[in-house]
Amino acid sequence: MLSRNMWKNGVCQAAMLTLSLLPASAFAVELAKAEPSQKSPASDVKKEVITPKKPTKEELFSSDSINKISQMYGHLIMKGLDNPVIKLNFDAVIQGMKDGKGGKPAPMTEQEYEESVSQLQEYAYQDLSARNLQEAEKFLKENVKKEGVKEVEGSKLHYLILQEGKGDTVTEDLVPTIKYTGKYLDGTVFGSSDTSGGPIAISLKQTIPGFRKGILGMKVGEKRRLFIHPELGYGTSGQLLPNSLLIFDIEVTGVKPEPKGEPKDKKSGEEGQDLASAENLFPDELEEEDEEELDQDDFEIAPEQQKG
């Protein structure tokens, strides 16, 4: 996922990595997801939790440890270079590192570099936005002709019933509990309840227009596929690829009344799941990150992106 500010900073960040980034890398996130559940088994038999032994100072500073960290650092740099913003010349990057190590002058100043990259990224962002919008409109124009596809709002929102439901009907004053998978037009999954803690209960007041309008009228037990035009999705705001057509497979597993008044916290769902853990897929307005001045000692690795 990337917002406009994340997009503009991506290549600059990747080119000026520091070792402080390693704990926040993608593999650390995956390891966190793989941690065993802390819930007690039904038999109340407590299992011993084995805490991995921390390496000693001598082990961390050993040549084998430093080599592994160095190789991982290289992998993270490569991940930052492999993105849809700008395809940098890998050989030229390596040459720049060799020249820097050898004390040779850089081909441009850091200010010239940052200005050039910023301009390139802005143009790349605009081009991708335009291309995604064109592909979305082309797809919807053909999609509406397919058997079973129903049009909700002009050429902006379609749905296809995958399984009929027999329970209560979703209305604006009810909170549905749903299973979902969100995909881009090319099939790339950007979010799923299966990977974010299971079914979630969500107020339709918090959803993007296309999702809200597409789920209304669904019955408990129904499975439906939504096709959402960028104008009823995130457009060029939020953290998904700009102007992407969104495809949601949704199953309604239950409904409950909309709670009165403002909730005391953001938690929802049968398991008390926080919507933030569902990758903020549904809020109408996502807070855009403040554009911060680039600092050589404070960079994050842009997450690996798929082309929209």
VENJOUR-V239715 format. One record per residue. SS is DSSP state (~ for helix, > for strand, _ for the rest). PHI is phi in degrees with one decimal (999 if undefined). OMEGA is omega in degrees with one decimal (999 if undefined). Layout:
BEGIN
SS_PHI_OMEGA, SS_PHI_OMEGA
END
This chain:
BEGIN
__999_172.0, __-155.3_176.3, __-85.6_-179.7, ~_-59.1_-179.0, ~_-69.0_176.0, ~_-61.3_-179.6, ~_-61.0_-175.9, ~_-66.6_-176.9, ~_-91.1_-170.1, ~_-51.0_-174.5, ~_-71.4_178.1, ~_-58.8_-178.5, ~_-64.3_-176.6, ~_-64.2_-176.1, ~_-82.1_-174.8, __-131.4_-176.5, __-68.0_172.7, __-128.4_-177.5, ~_-62.8_179.7, ~_-65.7_-178.1, ~_-79.4_-170.1, ~_-55.2_-179.2, ~_-63.9_-176.4, ~_-98.4_-176.0, __-73.7_-175.6, ~_-61.9_-177.3, ~_-66.5_177.2, ~_-65.6_177.6, ~_-64.1_-179.8, ~_-64.1_177.7, ~_-63.1_179.3, ~_-62.1_179.7, ~_-66.3_-174.7, __-86.3_-179.7, __-62.9_-179.5, __-65.7_179.9, __-64.0_178.5, __-90.5_-179.0, __-70.5_178.9, __-75.4_178.0, __-67.1_-176.1, __-59.9_-177.3, __-80.3_-179.7, __63.5_176.6, __-81.2_-177.6, __-82.6_178.4, __-93.4_-179.6, __-71.6_178.5, __-90.2_-178.8, __-92.4_178.8, __-88.0_179.8, __-57.4_179.8, __-71.4_178.9, __-76.7_179.4, __-67.9_177.3, __-76.9_178.0, ~_-59.4_-179.2, ~_-64.2_179.8, ~_-66.3_179.7, ~_-64.4_-177.3, __-91.0_177.5, __-67.9_-178.4, ~_-62.5_179.4, ~_-64.4_179.3, ~_-65.1_-180.0, ~_-62.4_178.9, ~_-64.6_178.7, ~_-63.9_179.1, ~_-63.4_179.7, ~_-63.8_178.9, ~_-65.5_177.8, ~_-63.7_177.0, ~_-58.8_177.8, ~_-64.6_177.4, ~_-62.9_-179.6, ~_-67.0_176.2, ~_-62.2_-179.1, ~_-63.4_178.6, ~_-63.1_178.0, ~_-68.0_-179.9, ~_-77.8_-177.1, __-90.6_-177.8, __-144.3_-176.4, __-79.2_-177.2, __-77.7_-179.8, __-140.3_177.2, __-89.0_-179.6, __-72.7_178.4, __-80.2_-175.2, ~_-59.6_-179.5, ~_-61.8_179.1, ~_-67.9_176.9, ~_-62.6_178.6, ~_-62.1_179.3, ~_-63.5_178.3, ~_-62.4_177.8, ~_-65.8_178.8, ~_-65.0_-179.8, ~_-64.5_178.6, ~_-62.9_178.1, ~_-65.5_-179.2, __-83.7_177.4, __80.9_179.3, __-78.2_-178.4, __-67.0_177.4, __-74.5_-178.1, __-72.1_178.5, __-157.7_178.6, __-77.0_178.6, ~_-63.1_178.5, ~_-66.1_177.9, ~_-62.6_179.2, ~_-62.1_-177.3, ~_-64.3_178.9, ~_-66.2_-179.3, ~_-66.2_-179.6, ~_-64.9_179.1, ~_-60.1_179.4, ~_-67.3_179.3, ~_-61.6_-178.5, ~_-68.2_178.4, ~_-64.7_177.7, ~_-64.5_179.9, ~_-63.3_178.9, ~_-63.0_-179.8, ~_-63.6_-179.5, ~_-64.5_179.8, ~_-66.0_178.4, ~_-60.2_-179.4, ~_-65.4_-179.0, ~_-67.3_179.1, ~_-63.4_179.1, ~_-63.7_179.1, ~_-62.4_-180.0, ~_-67.6_179.6, ~_-63.6_-178.1, ~_-68.4_177.5, ~_-65.0_-179.6, ~_-63.4_-177.3, ~_-64.6_179.2, ~_-62.9_179.0, ~_-86.6_-175.5, ~_-62.8_-176.4, __-65.2_179.9, __-82.2_-175.7, __-77.1_-178.4, __-61.8_175.8, __88.5_-178.8, >_-78.5_180.0, >_-113.1_-177.0, >_-99.4_-179.5, >_-95.3_-177.2, >_-139.8_178.0, __47.6_179.2, __-101.0_-174.2, __-106.4_-174.4, >_-149.6_176.4, >_-124.5_170.8, >_-146.4_179.4, >_-132.8_179.1, >_-80.4_-179.8, >_-94.4_178.9, >_-155.8_-180.0, __-72.1_176.4, __-113.4_-178.0, __-129.2_-176.4, __-93.7_-179.7, __-62.8_-177.9, >_-95.1_177.9, __-74.3_174.7, __-126.1_-175.2, __-66.7_-179.0, __-96.5_176.5, >_-118.6_176.8, >_-106.7_-179.6, >_-82.2_169.1, >_-99.6_-171.0, >_-133.9_162.8, >_-105.1_-178.2, >_-151.0_168.7, >_-137.7_178.5, >_-108.7_-177.4, >_-132.2_168.6, __-85.2_-177.9, __-61.2_-178.8, __-84.0_178.0, __95.2_179.5, __-66.5_179.7, >_-81.4_177.6, >_-107.5_178.1, >_-175.2_-179.9, >_-157.2_176.4, ~_-66.1_179.7, ~_-65.6_-177.7, ~_-104.0_-178.1, __-124.0_173.0, __108.0_179.1, __97.5_-176.5, __-53.8_178.4, >_-123.1_172.6, >_-100.6_-174.3, >_-140.7_176.6, __-71.4_179.7, ~_-65.4_178.0, ~_-68.0_-177.9, ~_-98.5_-172.8, __-98.4_173.4, __-67.0_-175.7, ~_-53.8_-177.8, ~_-64.1_178.6, ~_-70.4_-179.2, ~_-61.8_-178.1, ~_-70.6_-177.4, ~_-76.3_-177.1, ~_-90.8_178.6, __-58.9_179.7, __93.7_177.1, __-69.6_177.3, >_-105.9_176.8, __-58.4_-176.9, __98.0_-179.0, __-79.7_172.7, >_-116.8_-175.8, >_-139.0_175.7, >_-109.4_179.3, >_-101.5_174.2, >_-120.8_-169.9, >_-114.4_175.9, __-66.4_-179.9, ~_-52.4_-179.3, ~_-65.8_176.9, ~_-103.6_178.1, __-113.0_-178.2, __-109.8_-178.6, __57.6_178.8, __-105.5_176.7, __-106.7_179.3, __79.5_-172.8, __-117.4_175.6, __-93.7_179.7, __-59.5_-171.9, __-62.6_175.8, __55.1_179.8, __-86.9_169.6, __-70.3_-178.7, >_-109.9_178.0, >_-120.1_179.9, >_-115.5_167.2, >_-97.3_-172.9, >_-127.1_170.7, >_-126.9_177.4, >_-87.9_-178.3, >_-103.7_179.1, >_179.0_176.1, >_-140.2_175.5, >_-150.0_-178.3, >_-62.6_175.2, __-67.0_179.8, __-65.3_179.7, __-81.7_179.1, __79.0_-179.4, __-78.4_177.2, __-65.3_-179.4, __-73.3_175.3, __-146.4_-174.7, __-90.6_-175.4, >_-74.8_177.9, >_-151.8_176.8, __96.5_-176.6, __-65.5_-179.9, __-99.1_-178.5, __71.4_-176.0, >_-71.0_176.4, >_-83.5_-178.7, ~_-60.0_179.3, ~_-61.7_179.3, ~_-75.5_176.3, ~_-94.3_173.3, __67.0_175.4, __49.5_-176.1, __-75.5_-166.4, __-112.1_-175.2, __-55.9_179.7, __-61.7_-177.3, __-128.1_176.8, __-93.3_178.8, __-69.7_178.0, __-79.4_-179.6, __-66.9_176.3, __-67.6_-179.3, __-75.5_-176.0, __-99.4_177.5, __-67.9_-177.0, __-64.4_-179.9, __-129.1_-173.8, __-61.8_-176.8, __-97.0_-175.4, __-141.5_-179.3, __-126.3_173.7, __-119.1_178.1, __-81.1_178.0, __-65.7_179.9, __-62.9_-179.1, __-62.1_-175.8, __-111.3_172.1, __-100.4_177.2, __-68.2_179.7, __-80.8_999
END
